[in-house]
Amino acid sequence: MLRRLRPAYPRPGRTGWRRWLPSWRQLLGGFAASLGLAALSLAVAYAATDIPRNLNSYATQQDTVYFWSDGTPMARTGWVRRQAMPLKDIPEDVRWAVLAAENESFYSDPGISFKGLFRALWRTVGEGDTEGGSTITQQYVKNVYLTQNQTVSRKFTEAMISLKLDNRMSKDDILEGYLNTSWFGRGTYGIQRAAQAYYGTDVTHLNASQAAFLASLLKGAGLYDPTLSKANHKRAVERWSWILDRMVKTGKLSPAERAKYKKFPEPLKSARAYDTGKQSDYLVELAQQYAKKAAHLSDKQFDLGGYQIYTTFDRKRETALTDAVAKARRRAKKEKPEAAKTVHYGAASVATDGRILAVYGGPDHRTQGFNESNAATVQAGSAFLPFVYAAGLEHGVRKTRGGPTTRITPQTVYNGDNGVAVLTPEGPYWDRSGKKVLAHNDDGKSYGPISLGKALARNVNTPFMQLGMDTGLDEVRETAIAAGLLPSSLGPQVPALSLGNSTPSAIRMAGGYATFAAAGKHTEPYSVRRITHNGAAVRLTTPTARRAIGAEVAEQVSQALTDSLNTAHPTVATARATGKSGTTADDTAAWYTGTSGSVSTAVVVYRMDLSASLDPLPLEGIAGTPAASVPYAVWSGAMGLD
């Protein structure tokens, strides 16, 4: 009997290569057997697949906790904000907008899209791409039961669970679960929290137009939140319009109603979950930005929470810096109440190994969202001179075009007179308006021939404007970048570069001066030293020290900065501390930057009416005088030298 059933192969009665060709009966039988085996395998897989009892980490999220450098808790942020809403309370326009965008056949499909599934599997196997092919049921299964990994095995498991779930749950229950667990960006999961985050209202008050926009976020909030970029805004408008048109096509929105929605419903600007009114809000923002970058975490991953962020922030130094600024602010309000309304203070302390120890970001993150310590807002002015000095000492100078480089020392003499012409090898430097460029000292005084070391110690500007030309403005620029200033903050490459037409942040200025204290080695500033996720270590890319300038040059610059501090503030008189003031030609900013031991601190004071423009205003005495400098008072208070 078995012999009769077994196909004769090679085929009798055939000769040559034809003996090995299967007959049409054999082909048909093989195809039928394959289908039967596949069906049996799917049946076994379906029966063996259980709906997990435990929800995945994407459905049971925790807060993210930030710690001070000593390991004590600093802040706790509830990044994942959920609020489940019964389907009956979610307007039909919202439901149909989501279905039009994601799965218009939801109420008639079996829970999976066979066409989409095979397309996704084909793309995975053939091209290494796993996008596409998910129904709302499949997305819901992925949201609450599985990982977000895009693999063939996960896709297959997703399909099996989706089929079983579709048989056990009603479509309305699945849709309700999906709407309450999907990610909409801005740290929100669920349509109710999304409505509050983007429109400041409950989901019950959304109209079809707003619903269409929120539905577009399901395709990727990072790409469709219009407040993030112009490209995002364009994509969001296009998809919003497409979804409304799909609602008309599926009969869920009348053409007359669609005609009402011609203007894109602009959402609110992004709100922050950590706005508590404390200075720690700025620290959290800084650490969050660094953590995502250094740990290569997407917004979606980070927003899921459950992280423990161990920062570099020193609680005592943060308190000292904040108290010093608060004291200066109170004094300003008392002595110059009108000017104090628009005064801004930015400050940062950075260790020589790159750790950001403390920052002052602003008076209240709820009313001033940007971080003063990290803002490239105003010019550095004469606080930039040490970088010019370092460039000259490092690279030497050329007095003739194409001539040899001559080494300089702190004893090299330059002209310290006020109003002296800036020279090129061919003669005076002329600006574009045809005027001869002149160098000026802050106090308008002339100092005659003066050594570079003494000029820096006494804040004499004019020698450094010429030194920048002799060294080469390209070398000045590269030295400043190597020391830690960002290329984007550097000013135009004209003679004024040497007098600080750049706009570095307080963090970067502190990091730049820290390079001198670190014997010429620079480490990029960082605010997070370790990250764990529910106790498990997260791989973190941390910066390492690199040579920026020679150790001898760094020592020479540090010595001049020590002399600068001791000359202006003889009561400090310590060899362990360095410092220099910084003023701008238009009197719109005042700096003090210096080091003590292994810590560098930069403080900037300026005025700006944010409600009118981003142009700095004259200080009008709000920053004090050279003898009673407000930036120095904040700096010395933060450094414990007051």
C-alpha positions, 0 to 999 in steps of 0.5 A: 500500500505504501509503495503505491502511495510513494511517487515513482521518482526518477520518473519511469518511461522518461529518458535523459534529464526529463526523468528528473522533471516532476509531473504536474501531479507531483507539483500539485501534490507538493504545493498542497502538502506545503499549504497543509503543513503551513496551515498546521504550523499556523494552527499549532502556533496559534494554539501555543501562543498565549496572551501575556498576563504581564504588561510590558515596560511600555505599559507600566512606566516609572518616573525618572529620578535625577541624583546629585553628585553625592548620590542623593535625589535631586529631582523626580520627573513623571515623564510618562503621563497617562490618563485612561479615558473610556471610549464612550467619552472619546468623541467619534470624530477623534476615533474616526480620525485615528482610524482614517490615519491608521486602520480604516478597516479596523472594524472588519479586519481579523486583527491583522493585515495579511497583505501588510504582514507579508509586505513587512516580512518581505521587506525584513527578509529582502531589504532589512527593513521592518516598517509597515504592515500593522493594524491597530490591534497589532499596534496595541499588542506591541504597545502593551505586551511586546518590545518595540524591537523590529524583528521577524520573530516579534512580528510573527508573535505580534500577529498570533497574539493579535488574532487571538486578542481579536477573538477574545476582546471586542473591537471597541475594547481594543480601540479604547486600549490603543487610544490610551496606550499610544505614544503622542510625544511630549512625554504623553501616552494616551489621547487624553494627555495628548489633548492636554499637552497639545491643546490644553483641553480634555479630549472631550472638547476636541474637534475633527481638525484637532483630532486629525492633527493628533492622529498624525502624531501616531506616525511619529511624534518626533517627525510631526510635532510642528513646534520642533522645526519647519520641516516638521510643520510642513509634514504635519500640515500635509498629513493633517489635510490627508487625514481629514480627506480620508475621513470624508472618503470613508464617510465619517466627515461630510464635505461641508464639515471638511470645508470648515477646516482650512486652517491648520490647528496650531498646537501649544508650544511644548510644555515641560514636565519638570517645571517646579519653579526651583533652580533644579529645573534648569539642571534637569533640563541640562542633564536630560539633553546630555543623557539622551545624546550620550546614551543615544536615547530617542525622545520616545525611549527617554519619555518612557521613564524608569531611568536613574540619572546620576549627574555631576551637579554638586549640591553645595556649589549649586547652593552657593552659586544660586545664593550669590546670584540671588544676592546680586538680584536683590541688590539690583532691585533695591538700587536700580529697580527700573534696570533690574526689570530686564537684567539677566544673570548666567553662570556656570562652574566646570571642573578641569575634568569636564564635570559641570558642577553648578549652573544658574539658569534663570529666575524661574523655568516656568517664566523663562524657559531658556537656560542662561548658563547655556545660552550664546546670547551676548559677546565675551568682550575682553574676557576673550583675550586669554585665548588670543594670548594663548594662540600667540604663545602657541603659534608665534607671530608673522610680521611679514606676509609669508615670512618666518614665524617668530616665537613670543613670550609673556615679556614680548612688548606691544603698543598699549596706547589707546586708539592705535591703528591695527596693522597688517603686513601691508599697512593699516587695516581698513574696514568695508566702509573705508575707515581705518580700524583702531584698537581701544582700551576699555578705560580709554587710557594709553599705556605705551609699550607694555609686555603681553603678560602685563597687558593681560594682567591689567586688562589692556586691550590694544596689544591683543587686537594687534597680536591676533592679527600677527598670529593670524585670526584663523589660529586665534579661532582654532585655539579658542575652539580647541580650548572649548568654545563652540565654533557656532558661537565665534564671531566674524574673522575680523580684527574685532574677533580678538576683542571678543565679538564671539558669544560663548555661553557661561558653560563654555567660557568656564570650560575654556578657562578650565583648559588653562588650569588643566595644563592645556588639556580640554575635556568637553563639559558634561552633566551626567556621569552614569545612567541606569534603567531600572537598576541596569547600567546604560552604556554612556559615551563620556568625553575624554581629555585631549591636548588643546594647547601646550602645558607651558603655554597654559601655565603662562596664561594662568600666571597672567590671569593670577596676576590679573586677579591679584591686581584687581582684588589684592585681598584675595592674593592667592597663587591657586586662583586666577580670574579676569573681568570682561567688558564689551565696547558697547557696554552691554555685557559684563563678565568675570571668569576664573579658576580656583584649584580645579574649578572654573566659574564664569559669570555674565550679567547683561540686560535684555527685554525679551518682550521687545527684542533679543538685542542686548541693552546698555547695562546702565550701571547694573553690573557695578564698577571695576572696583565693585563688579557684580560679576566678580561678587557672584564669582567670588561668592560661588568660589568661596573667596568672598 
